[in-house]
Amino acid sequence: MTDGFVSRLKASLTKTRQRFLAPLEEAMLFHKKISPEFYEELEEILIASDVGYKTTSLLLDKLKEKVKTEKTDQINEIKGYLREIMTALLSVLSPPDLDTDLPLALLVVGVNGVGKTTSIAKLAEYYKGKDKSCLLVAGDTFRAAAIDQLRVWGQRLGIDLIHHQEGADPGAVAFDGISAANARKVDVAIFDTAGRLHTKVNLMTELKKVHRVVSQNLGERRLLNLLVLDATTGQNALSQARAFHEAVGIDGIILTKLDGTAKGGIVLAIAAELGLPIVWLGIGEQSEDLRRFDPDEFVKALFA
């Protein structure tokens, strides 16, 4: 990561640090030594940062184990131990190879309002910057605005768009998209999908159909399913992720709007509870504000 992005990442985590780091430092000053009372307060701090109960328990267990191994009660060691444990938690998951020489089909899923269309445009810009040819496929046929948004982005980036009319069969659009990508030997085909509420059975049925159409017509192409989650939704993002993962199987997560939330602890919950790697992090509206997720840099910025 560039120094500029690291600075923006630190700035984007300001609200989360205020919810997590400031109370942690206050607790360390108050308790002086590591004690059961300190652990209780730390538990409250982690849960307030949207780390979640399950992940908080996991972190506390690992922290207690570390403290026991090191045979210490020195409170000033806590931040270092937590950084080490959090980095290890985020690093254990292997992200998919997004820079493979194989041609790719990226199926981008998520509920409406999470920043899906903007993320698709940023992905296209990323690959174009790496001299990869791209194709956009407007698979959200339930919203005319979604097709129009992708058309505007395509024109701006000089990338072709495969689309049908509003209300068309998403499976048919997906078929035309994958067929065009293969015929034109496009490096990266990026498919938008419908994003009505994940609790609606019909949405998941349509999504499974689109996934099946793309899967059956890949040729030499590799399919990756990327889920866009809005960091500001906190723990609700976990239920969304479970539903989409059950429907199509998620390979990686694009986490958006981290700059607008105090719920950055959701990053840890996603890794621990879902076992899904975060592959892209969105910390702003500019194209350069969607970058590959780096566990070391994230934890460093969280404790900065």
Buried (B, 14 or more C-beta within 10 A) or exposed (E): BEEEBBEBBBEBBBBBBEBBBEBBEEBBEEBEEBEEEBBEBBBEBBBBBBBBEEBBBBBBEBBBEBBEEEEBEEBEBBBEBBBBBBBEBBBEBEBBEBEEEEBBBBBBBBBBEBBBBBBBBBBBBBBBEEEBBBBBBBBBBBBEEBBBBBBEBBEEBEBBBBBBEBEBBBBBBBBBBBBBBBEEEBBBBBBBBBBBEBEEEEBBEBBEBBBEBBBEBBEEBBBBBBBBBBBBBBBBBBEBBBBBBEBBEBBBBBBBBBBBBBBBBBBBBBBBBBEBBBBBBBBBEEBBBBBBBBBEBBBBBBBB
